[in-house]
Amino acid sequence: MKAPLVVLGATGGVGRGVVQAAIDSGRPVIAVARQSSELKALKAGYPHADLTTIAGSVSSDAAGAKLARALRKLDRPLAGVVAAVCGGAERGRLLDNPADFLRRKLDEDLLPHLAAARHLLPLLAEYDRGGTYVLIGGPGSEHPWAGYGHRSIGAAALRMLARVLHDEARQLAVRVQLLAVDSPVCTEFNQRHSCPEWPSALSVGQRVMALIDHEVSGELPRAIVPYALRQPPPELPPRSAARLPPSPASATASPPRLATDSYSTTTSRTSTPKTITATTASSDACPQDPGSPADEKTQRCLQDARALLKSLTSNNPKQEPTPR
């Protein structure tokens, strides 16, 4: 029997995706949210799942301590905690709002994570199961999000909070990680106007479950784990050292266009190799009329091209003639 997973903010857009991913994997869930009515509706959506609901909050230290007491009363060892806690999506420029605006947004977006960690990390340590505490971070933590500067500041502060908690929780034998989602998430509340490249709440939940179950192959337990929706593009084959020269039949029509790489060739009249330094050329850079005005570098380019053409079209007595 798997140990249950505590999901904070379970009735939010991302929280619902985490709940669904956990239930799909056969994990019991303890869903925590403020509104009892929303928790009741959530439970009705999974009538056959092992889903327990608790009406609670982590908005302050007092609320976090109260939630910890309620979880202890269940007397169930916990596999981990997922903090899908986020404030409202209020828009506005920092310069257009008073300083109290940023303070209020940090109270909503950042400090609840600290209150939850202060009281739930020791709870995970009590069961001595090597539990995992996962925070879910939003976009704008590395680059400013236009119109949502307060969200960028809060997301950047949450990354540092996760790093600090990651180090301090080692003494408790609890792993703390932040799943950094650098784009908005498509949820059942915003799917009408979401973009196709946004990750779904379910895919974020599945990534969270991989961290909870320690199933992320090749990945060390680090504090910040980026969420990558798109796979890296395939590696291109190495570029050829030089373009193949044109055939003698086509070379008689016009001088060859030089490649952008350097290569070497051997003329038919001498055994000393002559290196041709390629230069990006065009009909304007290397005119075919020898009497047209050009600088010394352009003339050298034209002479080298003619020498190459001559070496390609001349017959080599040591080789058999090319069949026509």
N, C-alpha and C positions, 0 to 999 in steps of 0.2 A: 504494500500500500504506500503510495507516494505521500509525502508530507504536503500540507497545503501551502499556497502562495498568497500573501497579503498584497492586495492591489489598492493603493491609495488613489483617489480620484477615479473610481471604477466606473462611474456613470458619465464621465466626460468622453469626448470623441476618441482620444487615444486610449484612455482607460478601457473602453469597451473592446477595442481591438486586442488589448492585452488579456482581458478576461476570456474572450473567445479563443485566442491562441492557447491559453492555459487549459481550458476545458477540452479543446480538440486534442491536446496531448495527454489527456487523462489525468490532469493535475487538479486536485481539489483547490477551490478558490475561496478566500475570505475577502469579500468586496467591501470597501469602505468609501462612504460618500456622505455628504451633509444631508441631503434630502431623502427621507424615508420613502416617499412616494416613488422617486426615481429608482431606488434600490428594489422596491417591490416589483416595478415593471421589469427591471433587469432580471430578477429571479424568475419571473414568469416566462421570460424568453428561453430559459434553460430548465425545463421542468424535471429532466432526468439527470441533471448534473449535480455533483457535490458542491453546491454553492451556498455559502453562508454570508449573510449581510450584516453589517454593523453601521449604524448611523453615527458618524463621528467626524472629527476635523483635526487638522494639524496646523491650524492658523496661528497657534501660540504655544508656549511651553505648557501651559495648563491644559490645553486641549490635547497636546501630544501625550502628556502623562495620563490623562483620562483614557485615551485610546489604548495605551499600553496595558492599563489595568483591565480593560474589557477583553483584550486579546489573551491575557493570562487566565482569565476566568474560563476561556474555552478549553484550556488544558490540552492543547494540541501542539506538538513540535512543528516548527515552521521551517519550510525550505528556503524561504527568502521573502523579500519585500520589494515591491515595484512602486516607485513614487512617480505617478503620472499627474503631478500637481502643477497647475498653471492658472494664472489669473485671467482676467478678461482681455479680449483683443481690442483694447482701446487704442485709437489712432491719434497722433498729434506730434508736432515738433517740440523738442525740448526747449528751444528758445522761445516758443510761444506759450509756455506753461510755467507756473511758479515752481520753486524748488520742492514744494510739498507734493507736486505731482509725481516726481521721480521717487520721493520717499514712499509714497503710497504704493507705487507699482513694485518697488522692491519688497515692501511688506507683503504684497500679494504673490509675487513670483519667486522670491528668493528665500525669505526667512521661514516660510513653512517647511522647506526642505531641511533647514537646520533643526527646527523644532521636532520634525519627525525622526531625523537621524539621532538626535540626543536621547530619545526614549525608546526607539525601536531597535537600534543597533545593540544595546545591552540585552534586549529581549532575545534577539537572535543568538547572542553569545551564551545565554543561559542553557540552551538546548545542546550546545557543543556538537553541532552537526556540520560546521563549516558552511553556514548559510551565505547567501549572496544578496546584497542590497544594490538595486539598480535604480539609478535616477535617469529620467528621460529629458534630454535637453532639446531646446528648440533652435530655430534658425537665427542667424545674426550674431553668433558668438565670436566670429573671427572678422567679419566685415559688417559695417553698419547697414542696418536695414532701413531703407528710406521710409520715413513716416512712422517708423516704430523704433526710434532710437532708444527708448526706455527698455524695450524688449531685448535689444542688442546688449545693453549694459547689464541687464539681469542675466542674460544667457552667458555672457562672459564671466560674470561673477559666479554663476553656478558651476562653470567648468573648474574654476579655482577651488570652490568649495568641495567639489568632488575629489580633486587632487589631495586636499588636506584630509578629508575623511578617509580616503584610500590609505593614506599613511598611518593615520591614528587608529584605524580599525584593525590594523595588523595585530595589535596587542590583544584584540578580542577574538582573533581567529575568524574574522568575518571579512569577506571580500566586498569592497565597494567599487562600483563602476558606473560611469555615466555613458549612456548611449547617445551619441551626438547626432541628431537628425538635422542636417543643415538645410532643410527646405520645409515648407508647410506640409502638413499631412492631410490626406484625403480621408474624411470621416463621413459618417452618415448624416452629419449636420451641415456639411459644406460641399457635398458631392455635386450639387447642381452647378456650382461655379468654380470647381477645383480644376487644376491643370492636369493634363495627362501624365506629366513627368513627376507629379507628387507621389510619394509612397503612400500606400494604403495603411490604415490603422492596424489591419490584420498583419500586414507584413512587418510592421514595427513590433507588434506583439510577438510574432514568431522569432524575430531577432532577439527580443528580450528573453524568450524561453531558452534560446541557445546559450545565453549567458547564465541563466539560472541553472541549467543542467550541465554547464561546463562542457558543452559540445562544440565549441568554436575551434575547429581544427587549425593547428599551426598558429594559434594566437595566444600570447602570454597574458596573464591576468594584469592588465594595465588599467590605469584610472580612467582614461578617455578611450572609448571604442567608437570609431566613426561608423555610421550607417551608410553603406554604399548601395544605392539602388541599381546603378548601371555597371555592367562589367567593363573592365578596361579594354580598349580596342586591341585587336590582334597586332602583334609586332610585324612591321613591314620587312620584307626581305632586304638584305644589304644591297645598296645601290652598286651597280656595275662600275668597275674602275674606269671604263671608257666605252663610248658608243662604238658599235661595229662600223668600220668604214664602208662606204657604198661600193657596189660592184663596179668594175672597170667600165662596163657599158653605160651605167648611169653617171659615172664620174666625168665622162667626156662632155656632158651637157653643161654642167656648171660646177664651179668650185665647191668642195664639200664644206658644210657648215660645221664649225669647230665645236667640240663638246666643252663642258665646263670643268672637266677634270684634266689632269696631266697624264700623258702616256708617252711611250717611246716607240720608235720605229727605226728600221734599218733600210737604207737605200740599197738599190741593186748594184751600184757601181763602187761601193766602198763597204768595208767590213766594220767601220767605226760607227757605233750606234749614235744616232742623233735624237736628242730629246726635244720634243715639240711641246712647248708650254702653251696649253690651251687658254684661250681668252674668249669670253662670251662675245660673239660677233653677229652682225646682221648686215643686210645690204647697205645700210646707212653707215655703219661703223667701218666696214671694209669694202669700199666701192670697187667694182671690177675695172673701172677705167683707170689705168695707171697714171694718166695725166691729171686726174682730179686732185684738188688740194686736200692734204691730209697730214697729220702730224707724223713724227718719226715712228711712234709706237704703232700707228695704224699701218704704215708701210711695211714694218717688220711682220705684222700679222698677215698681210697680204702675201709677202714673200714666202713665209712659212707654209701658208695654205697652198701656194703654187708648187713648192717643193714637195709637199706631201702628195699632191695630185700627180705630179710627174713620177714620183716613186711608185705610185699605185698603177699607173697606166703603162710604164715602161716594162719591156720584157726582161726577165732575169734569165741569163744563160744557164744558170745552174738548176733551174726548175723547168718542168715540162710546160709547154704553152697551154694556156687555158682553152679548153674546147669551146667552140662557138656553135 
